[in-house]
Structures are given as C-alpha cells and as structure tokens.
Amino acid sequence: MFISVVIPTYNRWPILEKCLVALEQQTPSGEIEGYEVVLVDDGSTDGTPDRLRQQSDRFPHVRLFEQAHGGPAEGRNRGVDQARGDVIVFIDSDLVVMPGFLASHARALQRTWTQRGDRLCFTYGAVINTANFEDPTAERHKLRDLSWAYFATGNVAIDRSVLQQSGLFDLGFRLYGWEDLELGERLRQMGVVLVKCPEAVGYHWHPALSMTQIPDLIRVEQERAKMGLVFYRKHPTRRVRFIIQFTWLHRLLWELLTLGGLINERSLRPLLNWLISHGRAALAMELLRLPLNRIGVRALYREARALGIR
C-alpha cells in the first residue's frame, strides 16, 4: 500500500517540526511501498509555509498545500483531495509518533482486510497526552489517555475509497469540535468497523495548564456546544445525545459535581495557582474539567433552546 499522512496545521511550527521529523524516521515495512506527508497549512501567521520551503531538504516526504483559514475539516478534505495514496492516515500537527507508527497501522489494516475479505474497517492507534515539549515520547501511558471515541482524527488509518464513499468531513463544522466523530457516525452506518491498533503510538503534546489559558478553554467549550448541536441535528439519536452530553443525566452530573456552580473557574483559582506552582498542572487541569464540563453542558442547552431543539 502507499500511505498518505494528512495533517492540517495552524500556527504550530515548534511542535509541527517535531511531528514532521518523527514522520521522516519511519521504519520500512513489507506492507508499505511508500508514503507521503500531505501537510495543509490553514492560513498560519507564524511563518510555517516559509519555514518548510526553506528546510525542504529535511522533509523529503512532505508535500505542502496552503489555504485561507477555514478550519481542520476543510484542511483534511483538501489533503485527501491532493493525496496520492490508497490509504489515508489522519494525525494532528501536535502529534509525535514512534518509528514503527506507519508500519503498525499498515500491518493491522492488511491483516483485517484479509480476515474480512473487504476494506470496510479503519485502525485506531494509541494517543498519549503529554506536556513534555523537549521529549514528548518519554511520557508514560495514563488511564486518562484512554478514549472511547469511534473515529477521532488524532490517529487513524483508513482505505481511501472507503473514506471517499462516506462523503469526507462536513464543512458545516466551522468551529471547534465534533467533525471527526460525525464522520465516524456515517462510517458506522456504512458498516465500517473500528480496529484497535495500540502499537501505532502517537504522543499528543499540549502545553501544561496556565491560568492565562482559562478564557480560551471556556471559549472552546462554548464552540463545542454549538458544533454539538450541528452533530445532533444530522444524527438525532440517543447515542449522539450521550456523545455530546445532551442529556438530563449529564446536566445533573455536572451540576452536582460543581455544587450547582459554586465550584467554578473563579473559586478554584487559588487552588489551581497553588497546584501549577508546585508542578501539578495535570491535576489542576483535571479539577478545571469539572466547571468546564458544566459550562459546556449549560451552553449546549442554551443553544438548543434558542434553536427550538428538545
């Protein structure tokens, strides 16, 4: 098989550089005749395209495409359109992979194709979250790294023709969130099965929590609420309600865990500051998720009322 790794990126040059270096270090595999990295720059303002052109000799597998800022869904669709491969691997531009990453996906795909007699499957690799920029792959696997998502574009591989039959990503998802899980619902309806591939490991880097990030984290929850309803209107099922937390159970859960909002980003500030200053930013982030989830669910119900959705 020939693999096209499709990566949309926006203003992430420092970690993108590590991502691309790791992809240039992939070990050979009998299943892979070759691979390329289709990088779609989504209107970056940090000089990413110029840096890549200046350092093209470091990244011989990379093919660069540029677009005005339109979001990751548009970037991934453009990447698939430009790809030469018969297998598409989606990763994010802040993911640093191991040398056997592509070989692991290829072996799992080939094995499943042979067993099934068709290509109606995709492989889902392991994603380990880390705040260690200097050495992302040194992070150990943690319980909170487990994901129950069906199709998340942080680390998946799929036959190109199967992907194209699904209709690719819906460009109605212009804000943050849900465009990959919505595509996953369509793949599920097509009978495309998930194949776990824990050997295909990627380390997802994001900076350790700081207090200055909180307004942006709140904005993301509000955007996720808007996009969650786009998801639900396309697939008005109980399953999707649970995925986006649009149920009375989720509403009750986050109200109880935050004591009706008494535990919020303002009341937690002293504790969060203390934890961050003592090197416990990961624990601070887990605590902050309580009010963030409440904010997201409340925003979801507020948007639903405005749209007349029950």
Summary of the structure (lengths in Angstrom):
residues: 310
radius of gyration: 19.9
end to end distance: 46.4
largest distance: 58.0
contacts: 998
relative contact order: 0.12
helix: 49%
strand: 18%
